[in-house]
């Protein structure tokens, strides 16, 4: 668990959101670690855990708390345990590109949850439209972010809303920027493996003045069933490592801005 001043002096709602997020990244958290991280007493953390347990959001355990029994969001949970450091790097880079007062669209997924966490900790003021219950929960802990949830068909495995109602709702708004994840990126463009996600991403792209895709290097050179957008319309690529070979050449040809920890 990271510690430091960035997490200090959090309000109760922010602490609750952070505890739940930590349990997305690890199966167990300790009261003593959380108290030190939040700069509060262990009694305060125990009360936080008791409240979250009463809501069915976690399980109290000896010395701390554990994730709920396996079941809901198992697919999302599995992805959250992969490439954790890479997602954090991308999330921090992306959060720096958001300025006070902006309107945003953020889609669903493990990377977008990490981006939402980075936004919350940055204390930026923003209005966010999202189809992700997890993103909404994390951002909802901030008194500086107004969250608007889309309607739609609920996907339990992804904790997300998709479908015609989702896309139609998004088309009723115009925003400054969208921040999106994706399953794959190659010379043909961005593609998605999860059914229903590509349509939501395209709707968000259509309604945004600027686009940002957060895609880690493990997804480079891959192609899935449904194309989201061709490479020339990708917008900004935020990633943990610079693309190589054919993908790097294609991105240069389309003059796509590539943002990495090395050139940020």
N, C-alpha and C positions, 0 to 999 in steps of 0.2 A: 504494500500500500504506500502511495506517495504521501509525504508529509510536507509541511511548509506553510508559509504565511498565506498562500492562495486559498486555503480552506478555512482560515480562522474567522471567528466572529460570524459564523453562519447563523441565520435564524432557524427556528425549529423546522419549518417546512423545507428549508434548504438542507438541513441535516438529514431529514427523513429521505429526501430524494437521493442524497449522496450515499446513505447507508444502503439503499436499494440498488444503487448503481454498483457499489462495491461488491454486492452479492451477485451481480451479473458477471463479475470478473473473477470471483473466487467463491468457493463453496461455503466458506466460513469467515466471519470477521470477529475480532476480539473487542470487548468493551474498552479495555485499556488503550488499544491502538486508536480507536475512534475518538476517545476522549482527548488524547494527545493531539490528534490531527485537527479536531475542531476547537481545541483550547477550551474545553468545558470539563465539568466534573464527571466522574464515572457514574454518579447517580443520575445526572442528566441524560447520559447515553442509555442507561438502563430504562429510564422512562420512555425515551424515544423507541427503543426496541419493544417495550411492552405495548405501546400504542400501535406500532406497525404489526405486531403479532395479533393484536385484537382485531385488526382489519384483514387478517389473513394474508398479509403481504410477505411474511417471513416466519421462520420458526425460531423461538427462543432456544438457546442451547447453553451448556455450561460455559460461563465466561464470555458469552457473546451471542451471536445469532447465525443461523444457517439459512440457506435458500429453501424455498418451499419444496415439497416433495416433487419429484420429476413429473412432468406432464405438460402443462401449458407452455408454449413458446420453446419447446425443446430444440427445434431447429435453430432458432435465433440464439438460444443459449450456447449451443455448440459453436456457432460462428464467433460469438463474442470471446471465446477462449483462444481464438486463433489470431495471430498478428496483432496482439494487443499494443505493443510499443509503436508499431507502424501507424495504427489508427490514431493513437494519441498525438503523434507527430503531425499527421495530416490535420487533425482537428484543431490543434493549436495554430497551425498556419492559416487554416480557413477562418478561424475566429478573428484573426488580425485583419481580415479583409472586410469585416462588418463594422460600420460606423453608426453612431447614435442616430436613432430616428428612422433607420431603414426598415423597409418591408421585405419579408423573405418568404420563400417556400422551401420546406425541408421535407424530404421523403423518408421512408422507413429503412431500417437496417441497423446493424451493429455499428458501422462507421458513423452513421448519422446520430446515434445515441451518444457517441463520444464527442461529436461536434456540438451537440446540445449541451453537454456538460461543460465544454470549454466556453461556450457562449455564456452560460450561467455564471461561471467563475470570473468572466471578463467584466461583468456588471454592465454590459452594453444595454441600451434601451432599443427595443425593436418590437415589431409586430410580426408574428410568425404564423403561417398557415402550414399545417402538416396533416398527413394521413397516418401518422405513427402514434399509437397510444403511449409508447415509451418516451418518445421525443417530447410529447405534450406534458407528460408527467415531470420530466426533468426540467424543462423550461418553465413549467407552471410553478416551480419552487422559487422563481425569481420574481420580485415585485417590479422589475424593470421590463419584463417581456409580456406582451399580450399574446395569448395563444388562441388560434382559431382552428378547431378541428373540422375536418371534412366529414361528410356522411359517407356511406358506402357499405359494401359487403365486408364483414369482418373475417379476417384470416387469423385464426388462433395461433398457428405456428409462427407467424411473423408479427403478431400484435399490431396489425395494420389494416387499413380500410382501402378497398379497391373497387373497381367497377365503374359503370356508366355514371352513377350518381356522384362518385368521387370526382371524376374528370369534368363533369358538367359544373359542379360546384367551383372547382378551381378556375374554370374559364370565366367566372364572374368577377375575378380580381386581376389587377395588374400590380406587379411587385418590382422592387429594385433588383432583386437577385434571387436565384435558386441555388441550393446546395444539395447535390444528389450523390448517391453511391451507385455502384453498378457491379455486375458479376464478372464482366470481362471487357477487355479493350485490345483491339488489334488494328491493323492498317485499314480495315473497312469501317471501323467505328466502334461505338459502345453497344454492347449487347447484354441481355438479361436472361437469367435462368429461371426466375421465379414468375410463375404465371400471374398476369395482371399488373405486375410492377412497371413494365415498359410503357403501357398506356398512361399511367399516372405520371411517370417521368416526362413523357412527351408533353402532356398537358401543362406541367410546371414550366418546362422549357418555353413553350409558346407564350406564356403569360409573364415572362421575366425579361427585364432589360439586360441582365448579365447572367451567365451560367457558369457554375463551378462544379466539376466532377471530382470527388475524392475517391481515388482508385489506387490501391497499393500495388507494388510491383509484382506481387505473386499472381495478379490477374492479367498481366501483360501477355500478349501473344495468344490469348484464348478467345474463343468465339462461341456464344451460346445461341439458342434457338431464335430468340426474338431480338431484332435490332431496335435500339432506342433512338440513335441518331448517327448519321455518318460523321466521319472524323472532321470534316470541314465545318460542322456546326457544333462541335464539342464545347466551345467556349474556353474556359480556363481548366487546365488539368492540375490538380493538387495531389502530390504523390510523395512517397517516402524515398524514392530513388529514381534517378533520371532514366527514362526509357533508352533502349539500345537498338542497334541494327535497323531493321526495316521500319519498325514503329517510330523510332527516333527520326528517321528520314522523312516519313510521312507527316509527322507532326511539324517538322520544320517547313515542309512544302506548303502546309496549310497555315503557317505562321501562328500555330497554337501556343499560347503562353503556358509554359510548364513550370510549376512552382514546387520546389523541393527544399528540404532543410538547408541545403548548401547554397542556394541562390536567393532565399527569401530575404 
